[in-house]
Amino acid sequence: SSSAAKPLFPPKRVLLLRHGQAFHNPRAEHARENGCDFETFLQLMMEDDQFDSALTDLGVNQAIEAGKQGHVLHALRNIEMVVSSPLSRALNTADLVHPVSDTTKSPIKSSPRRVCIEDFREINGKLMNAQRLPRSDLERTHPHWCFKQVPALDESWTEELESRDACSERGYSGLLWIMQQSEKNVLLVCHGGLLNYTMNNNSKVVLVDGREVQSEKQRCITTRFGNCELREFIMTVWEPVLDEQNNGENTQPVITLEEVTMVEGSHILNRNGSNDDEEK
């Protein structure tokens, strides 16, 4: 039998945040909460669709208020890198929840560094709210972000809705990119559909419930993210193991996402990947 898998990199502490309410969300999300099917959900989003759908006033307030909550402030205090989808609603949510402190607003000098990753965009295709601005426009509207990882033009959007498998594979690739970076404490701001498909529909992403507070356990770890909902995870990627049923070829790395309780003094990681509980 194959030997047990070993971590490829030191674990990371990753805060996953869905964007605040955007203009295509209110009616569709309300219907989903009341048990509508996917076709009805999609139809309502299409009726309320707009290019690169912006945050509503409520969505802006959700992000501002989230950034003021004590447990969120505590969780964000050691963030070394902020990663976002290239869609405006995610970028703006990130900046409202964790504002830029460096007055130069430069992607080089801004701390923590802010990086936009194409893989973290929402389920692509069909809907205008899934389309993004050209890179040059994003660089002009968000000068404190690094867009080097984003293609110059949005050429991946098509009239066809992206498949669940393709979307979840993008999310998986994005998580692997995060694991390859040096920062150990990361905030990722993206989308409900992408997170749902990546975390619940990809065999290479395994969710683990490490929460210690009983009241938190009332929410299943697979539940779809609400607007501006923040959850904390310890993310580990495991080296591929030999698949004896596949001619001895290596499988792809498996990512475990262990959801943990977001409480003061919890899971801040130092640069070596070990726990820094003693840090104030």
BELHUNOR-V455703 format. One record per helix or strand of 3 or more residues. SS is the DSSP state (H for helix, E for strand). FROM is the first residue (numbers start at 1). TO is the last residue. If there is no record, write none. Layout:
ss = [SS SS]
from = [FROM FROM]
to = [TO TO]
This chain:
ss = [E H H H H E H E H H H H E H E H E E]
from = [12 26 38 57 70 81 88 113 118 128 135 164 185 192 205 216 230 254]
to = [18 33 47 66 76 84 97 116 120 130 141 179 190 200 209 218 238 260]
